Amino acid sequence: MLRTDNILDTIRMFEEDNLDIRTITMGISLLDCIDSDGEKARERIYKKITTKAKNLVSVAQEIEDTYGVPITNKRISVTPIALIAGASDDTDYVAYAKTLDAAAKEVGVDFIGGFSALVEKGYNKGDKILIDSIPEALAVTDKVCSSVNIGSTKAGINMDAVKLMGEIVLATAEKTADRNGFGCAKLVVFANSVGDNPFMAGAYHGVEEADCEIHVGISGPGVVKRALEKVKGEPMDIVADTIKKAAFQITRMGQLVGNIASQKLDVPFGIVDLALAPTPAVGDSVGEILEEFGLGVVGTHGTVAALAVLNDAVKKGGVMACSHVGGLSGSFIPVSEDHRMIDAAAANQISLDMLLAMTAICSVGLDMIAIPGNTPATTIAAMIADEAAIGVQNNKTTAVRVIPAIGCEVGDFVEFGGLLGRAPVMPVHKESSADFINRGGRSPAPIHSFKN
């Protein structure tokens, strides 16, 4: 039976705590679109996406109107294009990105992810072509997002791909310098990527997934912060229980929305991603939650410990509330999308080194961080290698989404707008990592990866 107090509590979360469904993402397999003729493959891709997702936006709007649940983004993820285009004789995949962009615009979604390659153990035919196409593809499209998985706990780290991705990130920034390197905001370099992630820019539809399905990414930092305000000074186990209860409520709403969307679209329900995803709005910040633990500012000593409690409690509460949990579940710490992280970075109260330490706990990695535009590609590659090592050694997903701000120096601000926010340009270590990166090869998998 629905209790009136529970209903009113949820309504208050929407109105006062910035609670929303951050995304409904439709995953679409393109395996049946493969063709040796690239033009025919792209025709099939466009037709399948615009057919499967034609009602996605209208159904999301109907759910918003009927249930009063804000749904911030409607998105699509597709099979990694390197796998699809690799069957053709094409030597450049920018045309595939343009096809994805056109299809996304036709159905009215915010972003489409899957201009992707999985190269943790080496390159297949289409992988290198796709990676080389990324800078141009992200420069000439509006809604296309790209990702490359360069490492995994099972395979180790492809250091040749790490070096290449440092170059690609810098080239993408240069291609979109007139938009403050916006192309890099649509590019993620992963270790241990997952095929059911509903969040951009890293979403793609794994080959192990159903032909078409619906994933939901929840949010709710404001709800958690409000809950913690009621337990000031209480012991840490009380704090953890309070977070679990809040996460349970948020996740139940996410599962409800996912089930309704699944029924209305007549496609299977995939997963709920238990993410605390911040926005630049005040009151919608993971940084604020960490400060509610008792930290003077996010980034000071104790930040990693507080984040560990938060991340664990969010997952425990969410798992109890939902039958199918997946994606990158936990807490996100994108600098440009969280007003307290922005403030802390601008005041030099949080460094790249502290952010790297936090990524051993959080759900993604070095995310939406602006760095000087003259940062060498090998330094960017070394940042990717550090983050990948954390993911590989700890058997968790980690990622790098950094934006070399061309023409900008430390202390300058770059503006992205909307949910992507704004970011101060942060300092990087000036000492060279070039000799390390230029070794190449493949970093071996950790001993605990051997489980057969």
WOCOR-V768257 format. One record per pair of residues at least 12 apart in sequence whose C-alpha atoms are under 10 Angstrom apart, sorted by sequence separation. I is the first residue (numbers start at 1). J is the second residue. If there is no record, write none. Layout:
i-><I/I>
j-><J/J>
This chain:
i-><32/33/60/81/84/100/101/117/134/149/150/169/171/172/173/188/189/190/194/195/196/227/228/230/258/259/286/287/290/291/294/318/355/386/387/388/411/412/413/32/33/60/61/100/117/134/148/149/171/172/187/188/189/193/195/196/258/290/293/353/386/387/411/412/413/30/31/33/60/82/100/116/117/134/148/169/170/172/186/187/188/195/228/255/258/290/292/293/315/316/352/355/384/385/386/410/411/412/30/33/81/97/100/115/116/131/150/169/172/185/186/187/188/227/228/255/257/290/291/314/315/384/385/409/410/411/29/30/32/57/58/81/97/115/130/131/168/169/185/186/198/199/227/255/256/287/290/293/314/315/383/384/408/409/410/411/28/57/97/131/148/184/196/198/199/254/255/289/290/293/312/313/314/352/366/383/384/408/409/410/30/56/57/97/115/116/130/169/196/197/198/199/224/225/227/228/254/255/289/311/312/366/384/405/409/410/29/30/56/81/96/115/168/169/196/197/198/199/224/227/253/254/290/311/312/352/365/381/383/405/28/29/56/169/196/197/198/223/224/226/252/254/287/290/310/311/335/380/403/405/28/94/127/224/225/251/286/289/310/311/334/366/404/405/27/53/78/93/115/224/251/308/333/365/380/403/404/26/53/115/165/166/223/224/251/307/308/364/365/380/28/76/165/223/250/251/286/307/345/380/27/28/221/333/365/26/27/220/221/223/224/248/250/307/333/365/26/49/76/162/220/223/247/332/342/356/360/364/377/25/49/76/120/121/122/161/219/247/331/359/376/49/75/115/116/117/118/119/120/121/122/218/220/247/332/333/360/361/375/26/112/113/114/115/116/117/118/119/120/121/131/220/331/332/333/334/337/338/356/357/360/361/373/374/375/25/76/111/112/113/114/115/116/117/118/119/120/121/134/219/220/330/331/332/333/334/335/336/337/352/356/359/360/367/369/370/371/372/373/374/375/24/75/81/82/83/110/111/112/113/114/115/116/117/118/119/120/132/135/218/219/330/331/332/333/334/335/336/337/359/364/365/366/367/368/369/370/371/372/373/374/24/45/74/75/76/80/81/82/83/93/97/110/111/112/113/114/115/116/117/118/119/120/121/122/128/131/132/135/139/158/218/329/330/331/332/333/334/335/336/357/360/361/363/364/365/366/367/368/369/370/371/372/373/374/74/75/76/77/78/79/80/81/82/83/92/96/109/110/111/112/113/114/120/121/131/134/135/138/139/157/217/218/276/328/329/330/332/333/334/335/336/356/360/362/363/364/365/366/367/368/369/370/371/372/373/374/375/74/75/76/77/78/79/80/81/82/83/91/94/120/121/122/123/132/133/134/135/136/137/138/139/140/156/216/218/219/276/328/329/332/333/334/335/361/362/363/364/365/366/367/368/369/370/371/372/373/374/24/73/74/75/76/77/78/79/80/81/82/89/90/92/93/94/97/101/119/120/121/122/128/132/135/136/139/140/156/218/275/327/328/360/362/363/364/365/366/367/369/370/372/373/23/73/74/75/76/77/78/79/80/88/89/91/92/93/96/97/101/105/120/121/122/123/131/134/135/138/139/146/155/217/218/274/360/361/364/371/372/373/72/73/74/75/76/77/78/79/80/86/87/88/91/92/93/94/95/104/105/119/120/121/122/123/134/135/137/138/139/145/146/151/152/153/154/216/217/276/359/360/370/371/372/45/86/87/90/91/92/93/94/97/98/101/102/104/119/120/122/132/133/135/136/144/145/146/147/148/149/150/151/152/153/215/216/218/275/359/370/371/372/85/86/92/93/94/97/98/101/102/103/104/120/121/135/136/139/142/145/146/147/148/149/150/151/152/215/216/274/275/359/370/371/372/83/85/86/91/92/93/94/96/97/100/101/102/119/120/135/142/145/146/147/148/149/150/151/152/216/217/274/371/42/82/83/84/85/86/91/92/94/95/98/99/101/102/119/120/139/141/144/145/146/147/148/149/150/151/215/216/273/274/298/299/370/21/41/42/82/83/86/93/94/97/98/100/101/119/139/140/143/144/145/146/147/148/149/150/215/216/274/275/297/298/370/371/41/82/83/85/86/93/94/97/98/100/101/138/139/142/149/214/215/274/297/300/370/81/82/85/92/94/97/98/99/100/138/139/148/149/214/216/273/274/286/287/298/299/383/38/41/81/82/94/97/98/137/138/147/215/272/286/287/297/298/299/23/24/31/34/38/41/80/82/83/94/97/136/138/214/215/272/285/286/287/297/298/303/20/21/22/23/24/25/26/27/28/29/30/31/36/37/38/40/82/97/135/138/213/214/274/285/286/287/380/20/21/22/23/24/25/26/27/28/29/30/31/34/35/36/38/39/54/58/81/82/97/134/135/138/213/214/273/291/299/300/312/379/19/20/21/22/23/24/25/26/27/28/29/30/31/34/35/36/37/38/46/49/50/53/54/57/58/80/134/272/288/290/299/300/304/308/311/312/379/382/383/19/20/21/22/23/24/25/26/27/28/29/30/33/34/35/36/37/38/39/45/49/53/56/57/214/271/272/273/274/275/286/287/288/289/298/299/300/303/304/307/310/311/379/382/395/18/19/20/21/22/23/24/25/26/27/31/32/33/34/35/36/37/38/50/51/54/55/56/57/135/213/214/224/271/272/273/274/275/277/285/286/287/288/297/298/299/303/306/307/308/309/310/311/368/370/371/372/373/375/379/381/382/385/392/393/394/20/21/23/30/31/34/35/36/37/42/43/46/50/53/54/55/56/57/134/147/149/213/214/215/216/223/271/272/273/274/275/276/277/278/284/285/286/287/288/297/299/301/304/305/307/308/368/369/370/371/372/375/379/380/381/392/393/395/14/30/34/35/36/42/45/46/49/50/53/54/146/147/148/212/213/214/215/216/217/218/219/220/221/222/239/270/271/272/273/274/275/276/277/278/280/284/285/286/287/299/300/303/304/307/308/368/369/370/371/372/375/376/378/379/382/389/392/393/394/395/14/15/38/41/42/45/46/48/49/50/52/53/54/145/146/147/212/213/214/215/216/217/218/219/220/221/269/270/271/272/273/274/275/276/277/278/279/280/283/284/285/286/287/299/303/304/306/307/368/369/370/371/372/375/378/379/381/382/393/14/39/42/43/46/47/50/51/53/144/145/146/147/211/212/213/214/215/216/217/218/219/220/221/222/270/271/272/273/274/275/276/277/278/279/280/281/282/283/284/285/287/298/299/304/305/369/370/371/372/376/377/378/381/389/393/11/38/39/42/46/49/50/144/145/146/147/210/211/212/213/214/215/216/217/218/219/220/221/226/236/270/272/273/274/275/276/277/278/279/280/281/282/283/287/304/369/370/371/376/377/378/379/380/381/389/392/11/38/42/45/46/49/50/143/145/146/210/212/213/214/215/216/217/218/219/220/221/225/278/279/280/281/282/304/376/378/379/385/10/145/210/216/217/218/219/220/222/225/233/234/278/279/280/281/299/378/46/210/217/219/222/223/224/225/229/232/233/277/278/279/280/377/378/209/222/223/224/225/228/231/232/233/277/278/280/221/222/224/225/227/228/231/232/280/220/221/222/225/226/229/251/348/220/221/222/224/225/228/229/250/251/254/346/347/81/219/220/221/224/225/227/228/248/252/346/80/220/221/222/223/225/226/243/244/247/248/251/252/255/256/345/346/77/80/221/222/225/243/244/246/247/248/250/251/252/254/255/334/346/75/76/77/80/221/224/225/243/244/245/246/247/248/249/250/251/252/253/254/255/328/329/334/240/243/244/245/247/248/249/251/252/253/255/328/120/236/239/240/243/244/247/248/251/252/255/327/328/116/120/239/240/242/243/244/245/246/247/248/250/251/252/342/115/116/117/118/120/198/237/240/241/242/243/244/245/246/247/248/249/113/116/118/198/236/240/241/243/244/245/247/248/113/118/196/197/198/199/239/240/243/244/247/248/251/352/111/118/196/197/198/241/242/244/245/351/352/353/196/197/199/237/240/241/244/245/348/350/351/352/353/196/240/244/336/346/347/351/352/199/336/345/346/348/336/337/342/345/346/348/336/337/342/343/344/345/346/114/336/337/338/342/343/345/337/338/339/341/342/345/336/337/338/339/341/25/113/336/337/338/339/24/27/113/335/336/337/338/25/26/27/28/113/114/115/116/224/334/335/336/337/23/25/27/113/114/115/116/117/275/276/334/335/336/25/111/112/113/114/115/116/275/335/336/111/112/113/114/115/116/274/334/335/110/111/112/113/114/224/112/113/114/111/112/113/114/215/216/217/215/216/217/221/215/216/217/218/221/215/217/219/219/80/79/78/77/77/77/77/76/77/75/76/77/80/81/74/75/76/77/79/80/81/83/203/75/77/78/79/80/73/77/78/79/80/76/77/78/79/80/75/76/77/78/79/198/199/76/77/78/79/196/197/198/199/79/196/197/198/195/196/197/79/194/195/196/197/78/194/78/193/194/77/193/77/77/280/281/76/77/280/281/75/76/279/280/75/279/280/281/278/279/280/74/278/279/280/73/71/71/72/71/72/56/53/52/52/202/27/27/26/27/25/27/193/25/26/25/191/24/25/190/191/23/24/25/29/30/190/22/23/27/28/29/31/189/22/23/27/28/29/30/188/189/25/27/28/29/188/26/27/28/29/32/188/29/31/188/28/29/30/187/27/28/29/30/185/186/27/28/29/185/27/28/29/69/184/185/27/28/69/184/185/26/27/28/71/184/26/27/25/26/27/69/25/26/181/24/25/26/67/180/24/25/23/24/25/181/189/23/24/64/180/191/22/23/24/63/190/191/21/22/23/189/21/22/23/177/189/191/192/20/21/22/60/63/190/191/202/20/21/22/60/63/189/190/191/193/19/20/21/62/174/189/191/192/202/19/20/60/173/191/192/201/18/19/20/59/60/63/190/191/18/19/59/62/194/17/18/19/59/170/192/193/194/17/18/19/60/170/191/192/193/17/18/19/56/59/60/170/191/192/193/14/16/17/59/170/171/191/192/193/13/16/17/170/190/191/192/14/17/56/169/170/190/191/13/14/17/55/56/167/168/189/190/191/13/16/55/166/167/170/188/189/190/12/13/54/166/167/169/170/188/189/190/53/165/166/167/168/169/188/189/10/13/52/164/165/166/167/168/187/188/189/52/163/164/166/167/187/188/52/163/165/166/186/187/162/163/165/166/185/186/187/163/164/166/184/185/186/162/163/166/184/185/162/163/165/166/184/161/162/183/184/160/162/163/181/182/184/159/162/163/181/182/159/162/180/181/182/161/180/181/159/180/181/159/162/179/180/158/177/179/180/157/177/178/180/21/173/176/177/20/21/24/158/173/174/176/177/19/23/157/172/173/174/175/185/21/22/156/157/169/170/172/173/174/182/20/21/24/25/156/169/170/171/173/174/180/181/182/20/24/150/151/169/170/180/181/182/26/150/153/157/169/170/179/180/181/185/21/26/152/153/156/170/179/180/13/21/24/151/152/153/155/156/179/150/151/153/154/182/10/26/149/152/153/154/9/10/27/151/152/153/26/151/152/153/154/26/153/6/10/26/27/152/153/26/152/153/25/152/151/152/151/24/149/150/23/149/22/148/147/22/147/22/147/22/21/22/20/22/18/18/18/18/17/18/19/17/18/16/17/18/163/166/163/164/163/162/163/162/163/164/159/160/163/159/160/162/159/160/161/162/159/160/161/162/159/160/161/158/159/160/158/159/160/157/158/159/157/158/156/157/158/155/156/157/155/156/157/155/156/154/155/156/151/153/154/155/150/151/153/154/151/152/153/154/156/151/152/153/154/155/153/154/155/153/154/152/153/154/122/122/121/120/121/73/72>
j-><44/45/72/93/96/112/113/129/146/161/162/181/183/184/185/200/201/202/206/207/208/239/240/242/270/271/298/299/302/303/306/330/367/398/399/400/423/424/425/45/46/73/74/113/130/147/161/162/184/185/200/201/202/206/208/209/271/303/306/366/399/400/424/425/426/44/45/47/74/96/114/130/131/148/162/183/184/186/200/201/202/209/242/269/272/304/306/307/329/330/366/369/398/399/400/424/425/426/45/48/96/112/115/130/131/146/165/184/187/200/201/202/203/242/243/270/272/305/306/329/330/399/400/424/425/426/45/46/48/73/74/97/113/131/146/147/184/185/201/202/214/215/243/271/272/303/306/309/330/331/399/400/424/425/426/427/45/74/114/148/165/201/213/215/216/271/272/306/307/310/329/330/331/369/383/400/401/425/426/427/48/74/75/115/133/134/148/187/214/215/216/217/242/243/245/246/272/273/307/329/330/384/402/423/427/428/48/49/75/100/115/134/187/188/215/216/217/218/243/246/272/273/309/330/331/371/384/400/402/424/48/49/76/189/216/217/218/243/244/246/272/274/307/310/330/331/355/400/423/425/49/115/148/245/246/272/307/310/331/332/355/387/425/426/49/75/100/115/137/246/273/330/355/387/402/425/426/49/76/138/188/189/246/247/274/330/331/387/388/403/52/100/189/247/274/275/310/331/369/404/52/53/246/358/390/52/53/246/247/249/250/274/276/333/359/391/53/76/103/189/247/250/274/359/369/383/387/391/404/53/77/104/148/149/150/189/247/275/359/387/404/78/104/144/145/146/147/148/149/150/151/247/249/276/361/362/389/390/404/56/142/143/144/145/146/147/148/149/150/151/161/250/361/362/363/364/367/368/386/387/390/391/403/404/405/56/107/142/143/144/145/146/147/148/149/150/151/152/165/250/251/361/362/363/364/365/366/367/368/383/387/390/391/398/400/401/402/403/404/405/406/56/107/113/114/115/142/143/144/145/146/147/148/149/150/151/152/164/167/250/251/362/363/364/365/366/367/368/369/391/396/397/398/399/400/401/402/403/404/405/406/57/78/107/108/109/113/114/115/116/126/130/143/144/145/146/147/148/149/150/151/152/153/154/155/161/164/165/168/172/191/251/362/363/364/365/366/367/368/369/390/393/394/396/397/398/399/400/401/402/403/404/405/406/407/108/109/110/111/112/113/114/115/116/117/126/130/143/144/145/146/147/148/154/155/165/168/169/172/173/191/251/252/310/362/363/364/366/367/368/369/370/390/394/396/397/398/399/400/401/402/403/404/405/406/407/408/409/109/110/111/112/113/114/115/116/117/118/126/129/155/156/157/158/167/168/169/170/171/172/173/174/175/191/251/253/254/311/363/364/367/368/369/370/396/397/398/399/400/401/402/403/404/405/406/407/408/409/60/109/110/111/112/113/114/115/116/117/118/125/126/128/129/130/133/137/155/156/157/158/164/168/171/172/175/176/192/254/311/363/364/396/398/399/400/401/402/403/405/406/408/409/60/110/111/112/113/114/115/116/117/125/126/128/129/130/133/134/138/142/157/158/159/160/168/171/172/175/176/183/192/254/255/311/397/398/401/408/409/410/110/111/112/113/114/115/116/117/118/124/125/126/129/130/131/132/133/142/143/157/158/159/160/161/172/173/175/176/177/183/184/189/190/191/192/254/255/314/397/398/408/409/410/84/125/126/129/130/131/132/133/136/137/140/141/143/158/159/161/171/172/174/175/183/184/185/186/187/188/189/190/191/192/254/255/257/314/398/409/410/411/125/126/132/133/134/137/138/141/142/143/144/160/161/175/176/179/182/185/186/187/188/189/190/191/192/255/256/314/315/399/410/411/412/124/126/127/132/133/134/135/137/138/141/142/143/160/161/176/183/186/187/188/189/190/191/192/193/257/258/315/412/84/124/125/126/127/128/133/134/136/137/140/141/143/144/161/162/181/183/186/187/188/189/190/191/192/193/257/258/315/316/340/341/412/64/84/85/125/126/129/136/137/140/141/143/144/162/182/183/186/187/188/189/190/191/192/193/258/259/317/318/340/341/413/414/85/126/127/129/130/137/138/141/142/144/145/182/183/186/193/258/259/318/341/344/414/126/127/130/137/139/142/143/144/145/183/184/193/194/259/261/318/319/331/332/343/344/428/84/87/127/128/140/143/144/183/184/193/261/318/332/333/343/344/345/70/71/78/81/85/88/127/129/130/141/144/183/185/261/262/319/332/333/334/344/345/350/68/69/70/71/72/73/74/75/76/77/78/79/84/85/86/88/130/145/183/186/261/262/322/333/334/335/428/69/70/71/72/73/74/75/76/77/78/79/80/83/84/85/87/88/103/107/130/131/146/183/184/187/262/263/322/340/348/349/361/428/69/70/71/72/73/74/75/76/77/78/79/80/81/84/85/86/87/88/96/99/100/103/104/107/108/130/184/322/338/340/349/350/354/358/361/362/429/432/433/70/71/72/73/74/75/76/77/78/79/80/81/84/85/86/87/88/89/90/96/100/104/107/108/265/322/323/324/325/326/337/338/339/340/349/350/351/354/355/358/361/362/430/433/446/70/71/72/73/74/75/76/77/78/79/83/84/85/86/87/88/89/90/102/103/106/107/108/109/187/265/266/276/323/324/325/326/327/329/337/338/339/340/349/350/351/355/358/359/360/361/362/363/420/422/423/424/425/427/431/433/434/437/444/445/446/73/74/76/83/84/87/88/89/90/95/96/99/103/106/107/108/109/110/187/200/202/266/267/268/269/276/324/325/326/327/328/329/330/331/337/338/339/340/341/350/352/354/357/358/360/361/421/422/423/424/425/428/432/433/434/445/446/448/68/84/88/89/90/96/99/100/103/104/107/108/200/201/202/266/267/268/269/270/271/272/273/274/275/276/293/324/325/326/327/328/329/330/331/332/334/338/339/340/341/353/354/357/358/361/362/422/423/424/425/426/429/430/432/433/436/443/446/447/448/449/69/70/93/96/97/100/101/103/104/105/107/108/109/200/201/202/267/268/269/270/271/272/273/274/275/276/324/325/326/327/328/329/330/331/332/333/334/335/338/339/340/341/342/354/358/359/361/362/423/424/425/426/427/430/433/434/436/437/448/70/95/98/99/102/103/106/107/109/200/201/202/203/267/268/269/270/271/272/273/274/275/276/277/278/326/327/328/329/330/331/332/333/334/335/336/337/338/339/340/341/343/354/355/360/361/425/426/427/428/432/433/434/437/445/449/68/95/96/99/103/106/107/201/202/203/204/267/268/269/270/271/272/273/274/275/276/277/278/283/293/327/329/330/331/332/333/334/335/336/337/338/339/340/344/361/426/427/428/433/434/435/436/437/438/446/449/69/96/100/103/104/107/108/201/203/204/268/270/271/272/273/274/275/276/277/278/279/283/336/337/338/339/340/362/434/436/437/443/69/204/269/275/276/277/278/279/281/284/292/293/337/338/339/340/358/437/106/270/277/279/282/283/284/285/289/292/293/337/338/339/340/437/438/270/283/284/285/286/289/292/293/294/338/339/341/283/284/286/287/289/290/293/294/342/283/284/285/288/289/292/314/411/284/285/286/288/289/292/293/314/315/318/410/411/146/284/285/286/289/290/292/293/313/317/411/146/286/287/288/289/291/292/309/310/313/314/317/318/321/322/411/412/144/147/288/289/292/310/311/313/314/315/317/318/319/321/322/401/413/143/144/145/148/289/292/293/311/312/313/314/315/316/317/318/319/320/321/322/323/396/397/402/309/312/313/314/316/317/318/320/321/322/324/397/190/306/309/310/313/314/317/318/321/322/325/397/398/187/191/310/311/313/314/315/316/317/318/319/321/322/323/413/187/188/189/190/192/270/309/312/313/314/315/316/317/318/319/320/321/186/189/191/271/309/313/314/316/317/318/320/321/187/192/270/271/272/273/313/314/317/318/321/322/325/426/186/193/271/272/273/316/317/319/320/426/427/428/272/273/275/313/316/317/320/321/424/426/427/428/429/273/317/321/413/423/424/428/429/277/414/423/424/426/415/416/421/424/425/427/416/417/422/423/424/425/426/195/417/418/419/423/424/426/419/420/421/423/424/427/419/420/421/422/424/109/197/420/421/422/423/109/112/198/420/421/422/423/111/112/113/114/199/200/201/202/310/420/421/422/423/110/112/114/200/201/202/203/204/362/363/421/422/423/113/199/200/201/202/203/204/363/423/424/200/201/202/203/204/205/363/423/424/200/201/202/203/204/314/203/204/205/203/204/205/206/324/325/326/325/326/327/331/326/327/328/329/332/327/329/331/332/195/195/195/195/196/197/198/198/199/198/199/200/203/204/198/199/200/201/203/204/205/207/327/200/202/203/204/205/199/203/204/205/206/203/204/205/206/207/203/204/205/206/207/326/327/205/206/207/208/325/326/327/328/209/326/327/328/326/327/328/211/326/327/328/329/211/327/212/327/328/212/328/213/214/417/418/214/215/418/419/214/215/418/419/215/419/420/421/419/420/421/216/420/421/422/217/216/217/218/218/219/214/212/212/213/364/195/196/196/197/196/198/364/197/198/198/364/198/199/364/365/198/199/200/204/205/365/198/199/203/204/205/207/365/199/200/204/205/206/207/365/366/203/205/206/207/366/205/206/207/208/211/367/209/211/368/209/210/211/368/209/210/211/212/367/368/210/211/212/368/211/212/213/253/368/369/212/213/254/369/370/212/213/214/257/370/213/214/213/214/215/257/214/215/370/214/215/216/257/370/215/216/215/216/217/373/381/216/217/257/373/384/216/217/218/257/384/385/216/217/218/384/217/218/219/373/385/387/388/217/218/219/257/260/387/388/399/218/219/220/258/261/387/388/389/391/218/219/220/261/373/388/390/391/401/219/220/260/373/391/392/401/219/220/221/260/261/264/391/392/220/221/261/264/396/220/221/222/262/373/395/396/397/221/222/223/264/374/395/396/397/222/223/224/261/264/265/375/396/397/398/220/222/223/265/376/377/397/398/399/220/223/224/377/397/398/399/222/225/264/377/378/398/399/222/223/226/264/265/376/377/398/399/400/223/226/265/376/377/380/398/399/400/223/224/265/377/378/380/381/399/400/401/265/377/378/379/380/381/400/401/223/226/265/377/378/379/380/381/400/401/402/266/377/378/380/381/401/402/267/378/380/381/401/402/378/379/381/382/401/402/403/380/381/383/401/402/403/380/381/384/402/403/381/382/384/385/403/381/382/403/404/381/383/384/402/403/405/381/384/385/403/404/382/385/403/404/405/385/404/405/384/405/406/385/388/405/406/385/404/406/407/385/405/406/408/250/402/405/406/250/251/254/388/403/404/406/407/250/254/388/403/404/405/406/416/253/254/388/389/401/402/404/405/406/414/253/254/257/258/389/402/403/404/406/407/413/414/415/254/258/384/385/403/404/414/415/416/261/385/388/392/404/405/414/415/416/420/257/262/388/389/392/406/415/416/250/258/261/388/389/390/392/393/416/388/389/391/392/420/249/265/388/391/392/393/249/250/267/391/392/393/267/392/393/394/395/268/395/249/253/269/270/395/396/270/396/397/270/397/397/398/398/272/398/399/273/399/273/399/399/275/400/276/401/277/277/278/277/279/278/279/281/282/282/283/284/283/284/283/284/285/434/437/436/437/437/437/438/438/439/440/436/437/440/437/438/440/438/439/440/441/439/440/441/442/440/441/442/440/441/442/441/442/443/441/442/443/442/443/442/443/444/442/443/444/443/444/445/444/445/444/445/446/442/444/445/446/442/443/445/446/444/445/446/447/449/445/446/447/448/449/448/449/450/449/450/449/450/451/441/442/442/442/443/419/419>
